[in-house]
Amino acid sequence: MTSIVVSGSMVTKLHNGGEPWVRLSWLRGLMKLGFDVYFVEQICAESCVDEAGNVTDFDSCVNRASFDRICDAFGLSGHAALVSGDGTRVHGMSLSELHDLAGDAALLINITGHLSLACLFQRFRLKIYIDEDPGFTQFWHATGNPAACLAGHDHFYTVGLNLGTPACSIPTCGIVWRTIRQPVVLDDWPVCGEGAFDRFTTVATWRSPYGSVEYDGKTFGPKAHAFRDFAELPELAPQQFEIALDIHPDDRKGLDLLRRHGWRIVDPRVMAPDPPSFRHYIQTSGAEFSVAQAVYVDTNSGWFSDRTVRYLASGKPALVQDTGFSSHLPIGEGLLAFRSLEDAVAGAAQIADGYDCHCIAARVVAEEYFDSDTVLGELIEDVGVAP
């Protein structure tokens, strides 16, 4: 059986139930296609924490227990490793096993260039870079920021569906970018009939860990700025709007602004701290409403959220800010896009008025455009790897 290694972050940031699902969709999707799949996460010393959130050593960190719970729950035990940033400590598979695996595997799928340990990275014969953050990645690379981690890969894929076309202002940096949609294993996200038709939710971080990004004299701000632009929505629409919002206490003004305009704010560390609770939160919602970061919108990147894909798969309509994806995905039933506050008000009313039809259409969009069998099957065929 052909071996594939997927690398990315699942437990680097704890109490974030959505992040593991990105990697799990790749892992479980490739398993469905018949591959022998392994997962490797590289964690820096600053991300190793104890129960109180204080930095501790690799051997004592609670990240390891979280890693084990996810691996046990999703059939990855014995096929996964958590590796310290310097490569001296390993949890799960041994370093010698990883060394052999890297030499034998047909392919490394490196999500955001996560795996950088030379002793492993250089042994893979074929390496694919998956860009989850179009704009950030290319701007960093163009300005010499090593955070892009592009060097050494053989193929480059991005979820920015407009990248490399005249419609998008993000530079390609001389790289041939192939586009890919966010995969979802539909069996992991069945249709769920729970949730009130007029309750729109999302899971969000007020300020990206990346912060603002600058390029060619322009600054692209965090998601906080986008939410401010649509803060009045609950006052203009009769539906309920809720955010499971990761926001720092120092951002009290932002929190007060949202609450003053009628947003319901819940704690994602309580509502969606791990993959099962994240899935439950989405599947018991009525629909999604979400803005997007300026770097995705202002560049017309065509970025589309993996979280939104999971709403759609669950039969939950989505009303999300257009980043240019409307040129590639069907808009109007199940999936609605907005550019202005007026668009958002009208879209919420449209979903509420025809809710049952929008729920059915949402699942159809997921099946036709994001099914992991199709999305990952096309990538595997493209790079010439077979089970």
C-alpha positions as CSV (number, residue, x, y, z in Angstrom):
1,M,0.0,0.0,0.0
2,T,1.3,3.4,-0.9
3,S,2.3,5.7,2.0
4,I,1.5,9.4,2.3
5,V,2.5,11.7,5.1
6,V,0.4,14.7,6.0
7,S,2.0,17.4,8.1
8,G,0.2,20.3,9.8
9,S,-0.9,21.8,13.1
10,M,-3.5,20.1,15.2
11,V,-2.5,20.8,18.8
12,T,-0.1,23.7,18.5
13,K,-3.0,25.9,19.5
14,L,-5.1,24.2,22.2
15,H,-8.8,24.7,22.7
16,N,-9.4,25.3,19.0
17,G,-11.7,22.5,17.8
18,G,-11.8,23.7,14.2
19,E,-8.1,23.6,13.4
20,P,-7.7,19.8,13.7
21,W,-10.6,19.3,11.3
22,V,-8.5,20.8,8.4
23,R,-5.8,18.2,8.9
24,L,-8.3,15.4,9.6
25,S,-10.1,16.0,6.4
26,W,-6.9,15.4,4.5
27,L,-5.9,12.4,6.5
28,R,-9.3,10.7,6.5
29,G,-9.9,11.6,2.9
30,L,-6.7,10.0,1.8
31,M,-7.5,6.9,3.8
32,K,-10.8,6.6,2.0
33,L,-8.9,6.7,-1.3
34,G,-6.9,3.6,-0.2
35,F,-3.6,5.1,1.0
36,D,-1.6,4.2,4.1
37,V,-1.6,7.6,5.8
38,Y,0.6,9.1,8.5
39,F,0.5,12.4,10.3
40,V,3.4,14.4,11.7
41,E,3.1,17.6,13.7
42,Q,6.1,19.8,14.6
43,I,5.6,21.9,17.7
44,C,7.8,24.8,18.7
45,A,8.9,25.2,22.4
46,E,6.7,28.3,22.9
47,S,3.6,26.3,22.1
48,C,4.2,23.5,24.7
49,V,2.1,24.5,27.6
50,D,0.8,23.1,30.9
51,E,-2.9,23.0,32.2
52,A,-2.6,26.7,33.1
53,G,-1.4,27.7,29.7
54,N,2.2,28.4,30.9
55,V,5.1,27.3,28.7
56,T,6.6,24.1,29.8
57,D,8.9,21.4,28.4
58,F,7.9,19.0,25.6
59,D,7.7,16.0,27.9
60,S,5.3,17.7,30.3
61,C,3.1,19.6,28.0
62,V,-0.7,18.9,27.8
63,N,-0.5,19.2,24.0
64,R,0.6,15.5,24.0
65,A,-2.6,14.4,25.7
66,S,-4.7,16.4,23.3
67,F,-2.7,14.8,20.4
68,D,-3.4,11.3,21.7
69,R,-7.1,11.9,22.1
70,I,-7.5,13.1,18.6
71,C,-5.4,10.3,17.2
72,D,-7.3,7.7,19.2
73,A,-10.7,9.1,18.1
74,F,-9.8,9.2,14.4
75,G,-7.8,6.0,13.8
76,L,-4.4,7.6,13.7
77,S,-2.8,5.8,16.7
78,G,0.5,4.2,15.6
79,H,0.4,6.4,12.5
80,A,1.2,9.7,14.0
81,A,4.0,11.7,15.8
82,L,4.3,14.9,17.6
83,V,7.9,16.2,17.2
84,S,9.6,19.0,19.1
85,G,10.7,22.0,17.0
86,D,14.4,21.0,17.2
87,G,13.7,17.4,16.5
88,T,15.2,16.0,19.7
89,R,12.0,14.8,21.3
90,V,9.2,12.7,19.7
91,H,5.9,11.5,21.0
92,G,4.1,8.6,19.2
93,M,6.2,7.1,16.4
94,S,9.9,7.1,17.1
95,L,12.4,9.3,15.3
96,S,14.0,6.3,13.6
97,E,10.5,5.2,12.4
98,L,9.8,8.7,11.0
99,H,13.2,8.7,9.3
100,D,12.4,5.4,7.5
101,L,8.9,6.5,6.7
102,A,10.1,9.7,5.1
103,G,12.4,7.8,2.8
104,D,9.7,5.3,1.9
105,A,6.7,7.5,1.5
106,A,5.5,8.4,-2.0
107,L,4.4,11.9,-1.0
108,L,4.6,14.6,1.7
109,I,1.5,16.9,1.9
110,N,2.9,19.8,3.8
111,I,0.0,22.1,4.9
112,T,1.3,25.7,5.2
113,G,4.8,24.3,5.0
114,H,4.5,23.1,8.5
115,L,7.2,20.4,8.5
116,S,10.6,22.0,8.3
117,L,13.0,19.6,10.1
118,A,15.7,19.0,7.5
119,C,16.4,15.5,8.7
120,L,12.9,14.5,7.7
121,F,11.8,17.0,5.1
122,Q,14.8,16.3,2.8
123,R,14.2,12.6,2.7
124,F,10.8,12.8,1.0
125,R,11.0,12.2,-2.8
126,L,7.9,14.3,-3.6
127,K,6.7,17.3,-1.5
128,I,3.5,19.3,-2.0
129,Y,2.9,22.7,-0.3
130,I,-0.7,23.5,0.6
131,D,-1.4,27.2,0.9
132,E,-4.3,27.8,3.4
133,D,-3.6,31.5,3.7
134,P,-3.4,33.1,0.2
135,G,-2.0,36.6,0.5
136,F,-0.1,36.0,3.7
137,T,2.0,33.3,2.1
138,Q,2.9,35.2,-1.0
139,F,3.4,38.6,0.6
140,W,5.7,37.0,3.2
141,H,7.7,35.2,0.5
142,A,7.9,38.3,-1.7
143,T,9.4,40.3,1.2
144,G,11.8,37.6,2.4
145,N,9.8,36.6,5.4
146,P,10.8,33.0,6.2
147,A,7.3,32.3,7.6
148,A,6.2,31.4,4.1
149,C,8.3,28.2,4.2
150,L,8.0,27.6,0.4
151,A,11.6,26.4,-0.3
152,G,12.2,22.7,-1.3
153,H,8.7,21.8,-2.4
154,D,7.9,20.3,-5.8
155,H,4.3,21.4,-6.3
156,F,2.3,24.2,-4.9
157,Y,-1.4,24.3,-4.3
158,T,-3.6,27.1,-2.9
159,V,-7.2,27.5,-1.7
160,G,-7.1,31.0,-3.3
161,L,-9.2,30.1,-6.3
162,N,-8.3,33.3,-8.2
163,L,-4.5,33.2,-7.5
164,G,-2.5,33.5,-10.7
165,T,-5.3,35.1,-12.7
166,P,-5.8,38.8,-13.7
167,A,-8.7,38.9,-11.2
168,C,-6.4,38.6,-8.2
169,S,-3.7,41.1,-7.0
170,I,-1.6,38.6,-5.0
171,P,1.8,38.0,-6.6
172,T,2.6,34.5,-7.7
173,C,6.3,35.1,-6.9
174,G,7.3,33.1,-10.0
175,I,5.6,30.0,-8.7
176,V,3.1,28.0,-10.6
177,W,0.2,27.8,-8.2
178,R,-2.5,25.2,-8.8
179,T,-5.8,25.7,-7.1
180,I,-7.6,23.3,-4.8
181,R,-10.9,23.4,-2.9
182,Q,-11.1,22.6,0.8
183,P,-11.9,18.9,1.2
184,V,-14.4,17.4,3.5
185,V,-15.1,13.8,4.3
186,L,-18.9,13.8,4.0
187,D,-19.4,10.8,6.2
188,D,-17.8,12.8,9.1
189,W,-20.2,15.6,8.5
190,P,-23.7,14.2,7.9
191,V,-26.7,16.3,7.5
192,C,-28.2,17.4,10.9
193,G,-31.7,18.7,11.3
194,E,-31.1,20.4,14.6
195,G,-30.8,24.2,14.9
196,A,-33.2,27.1,14.7
197,F,-33.7,28.5,11.2
198,D,-33.0,32.1,12.3
199,R,-29.8,31.5,14.4
200,F,-26.7,32.4,12.4
201,T,-23.4,31.5,14.0
202,T,-19.7,31.3,13.3
203,V,-16.4,30.5,15.0
204,A,-13.9,33.2,14.8
205,T,-10.7,34.8,16.1
206,W,-10.9,38.6,16.6
207,R,-7.3,39.1,15.7
208,S,-5.3,36.6,13.6
209,P,-2.1,35.3,15.1
210,Y,-0.5,36.6,11.9
211,G,-1.6,40.2,12.7
212,S,-1.9,42.7,9.8
213,V,0.2,42.2,6.7
214,E,1.7,44.9,4.5
215,Y,2.6,44.7,0.8
216,D,3.3,47.3,-1.8
217,G,2.3,50.1,0.4
218,K,-1.0,48.7,1.6
219,T,-1.9,47.3,5.0
220,F,-4.4,44.5,5.2
221,G,-6.0,44.4,8.7
222,P,-7.3,41.6,10.9
223,K,-10.8,40.1,11.0
224,A,-11.7,42.5,13.7
225,H,-11.8,45.3,11.2
226,A,-14.2,43.3,9.0
227,F,-16.6,42.6,11.9
228,R,-16.6,46.3,12.8
229,D,-17.8,47.1,9.2
230,F,-20.8,44.8,9.8
231,A,-21.4,45.4,13.4
232,E,-24.9,46.9,12.9
233,L,-26.3,43.8,11.2
234,P,-28.3,42.4,14.2
235,E,-30.0,45.8,14.5
236,L,-31.1,45.7,10.8
237,A,-32.2,42.1,10.6
238,P,-34.6,40.2,12.8
239,Q,-32.5,37.0,12.9
240,Q,-30.1,36.1,15.7
241,F,-26.4,36.5,15.2
242,E,-23.9,34.6,17.4
243,I,-20.1,34.4,17.3
244,A,-18.0,31.8,19.2
245,L,-15.3,34.5,19.4
246,D,-11.7,34.1,20.5
247,I,-10.9,37.6,21.7
248,H,-8.3,39.0,24.1
249,P,-9.5,40.8,27.2
250,D,-7.5,43.9,26.0
251,D,-10.0,44.1,23.1
252,R,-12.8,45.1,25.4
253,K,-13.9,47.9,23.1
254,G,-14.5,45.5,20.3
255,L,-16.5,43.2,22.5
256,D,-18.6,46.0,23.7
257,L,-19.2,47.2,20.2
258,L,-20.6,43.8,19.1
259,R,-22.8,43.4,22.2
260,R,-24.1,46.9,21.9
261,H,-25.3,46.2,18.4
262,G,-27.0,42.9,19.4
263,W,-24.4,40.2,18.7
264,R,-24.5,37.2,21.1
265,I,-20.9,36.3,22.0
266,V,-19.9,32.9,23.4
267,D,-16.6,31.4,24.4
268,P,-15.1,29.0,21.8
269,R,-13.0,27.4,24.5
270,V,-16.3,26.3,26.1
271,M,-18.5,25.7,23.0
272,A,-15.9,24.3,20.5
273,P,-12.6,23.4,22.2
274,D,-12.1,20.0,20.4
275,P,-13.2,18.3,17.2
276,P,-16.4,16.7,18.6
277,S,-17.7,19.9,20.3
278,F,-16.8,22.0,17.2
279,R,-18.8,19.6,15.0
280,H,-21.7,19.8,17.5
281,Y,-21.7,23.6,17.6
282,I,-21.9,23.8,13.8
283,Q,-24.5,21.1,13.4
284,T,-26.8,22.6,16.0
285,S,-26.6,26.0,14.4
286,G,-29.2,27.2,11.9
287,A,-26.8,28.7,9.4
288,E,-23.5,30.5,9.2
289,F,-22.8,34.2,8.9
290,S,-19.2,35.3,8.6
291,V,-16.9,38.0,7.4
292,A,-13.4,37.4,6.0
293,Q,-10.1,39.0,6.5
294,A,-9.2,42.0,4.4
295,V,-6.2,40.2,2.8
296,Y,-8.7,37.6,1.3
297,V,-11.3,40.2,0.3
298,D,-9.3,43.1,-1.0
299,T,-7.1,41.0,-3.2
300,N,-10.1,39.1,-4.6
301,S,-8.2,35.9,-3.8
302,G,-11.1,33.4,-4.1
303,W,-10.3,32.1,-0.6
304,F,-13.1,29.9,0.9
305,S,-13.2,28.9,4.6
306,D,-12.9,25.2,5.6
307,R,-15.3,26.0,8.4
308,T,-17.9,27.1,5.9
309,V,-17.5,23.8,4.0
310,R,-18.5,22.0,7.2
311,Y,-21.6,24.1,7.6
312,L,-22.6,23.3,4.1
313,A,-21.9,19.5,4.5
314,S,-24.1,19.5,7.6
315,G,-27.0,20.9,5.6
316,K,-26.5,24.4,7.1
317,P,-26.8,27.4,4.7
318,A,-23.9,29.8,4.7
319,L,-24.0,33.6,4.2
320,V,-20.3,34.6,3.9
321,Q,-18.3,37.6,2.6
322,D,-17.3,37.3,-1.0
323,T,-13.6,37.0,-1.6
324,G,-14.0,36.3,-5.3
325,F,-15.1,32.7,-4.7
326,S,-18.5,33.6,-6.4
327,S,-16.7,33.1,-9.7
328,H,-16.1,29.5,-9.0
329,L,-19.0,28.3,-6.7
330,P,-22.8,28.4,-7.2
331,I,-24.3,31.3,-5.3
332,G,-27.9,31.9,-4.4
333,E,-29.2,28.6,-2.9
334,G,-27.5,27.1,0.2
335,L,-24.5,29.4,-0.3
336,L,-25.0,33.1,-0.4
337,A,-22.3,35.8,-0.7
338,F,-22.3,39.4,0.4
339,R,-20.1,42.5,-0.2
340,S,-22.1,45.1,1.6
341,L,-24.2,45.5,4.8
342,E,-27.3,45.7,2.6
343,D,-26.3,42.4,0.9
344,A,-26.0,40.7,4.3
345,V,-29.4,41.9,5.5
346,A,-31.0,40.7,2.3
347,G,-29.1,37.3,2.4
348,A,-30.2,36.5,5.9
349,A,-33.8,37.2,5.0
350,Q,-33.5,35.0,2.0
351,I,-32.2,32.1,4.0
352,A,-34.8,32.5,6.7
353,D,-37.7,32.7,4.2
354,G,-36.7,29.6,2.3
355,Y,-34.8,27.8,5.0
356,D,-35.6,24.1,4.2
357,C,-34.7,24.6,0.5
358,H,-31.5,26.3,1.4
359,C,-30.5,23.5,3.8
360,I,-31.0,20.9,1.0
361,A,-29.0,23.1,-1.4
362,A,-26.2,23.6,1.1
363,R,-25.5,19.8,1.2
364,V,-25.6,19.6,-2.5
365,V,-22.9,22.3,-2.8
366,A,-20.7,20.4,-0.4
367,E,-21.2,17.1,-2.3
368,E,-20.6,18.6,-5.7
369,Y,-17.6,20.9,-4.9
370,F,-15.9,19.8,-1.7
371,D,-16.2,16.0,-1.4
372,S,-12.8,14.7,-0.4
373,D,-13.1,11.8,-2.8
374,T,-13.2,14.3,-5.7
375,V,-10.9,17.0,-4.4
376,L,-8.1,14.8,-3.2
377,G,-8.6,12.3,-5.9
378,E,-7.9,15.0,-8.5
379,L,-4.8,16.1,-6.6
380,I,-3.4,12.6,-6.3
381,E,-4.0,12.0,-10.0
382,D,-2.4,15.4,-10.8
383,V,0.9,14.5,-9.1
384,G,1.0,10.9,-10.4
385,V,0.6,8.9,-7.1
386,A,-1.6,5.8,-6.9
387,P,-2.7,3.7,-3.9
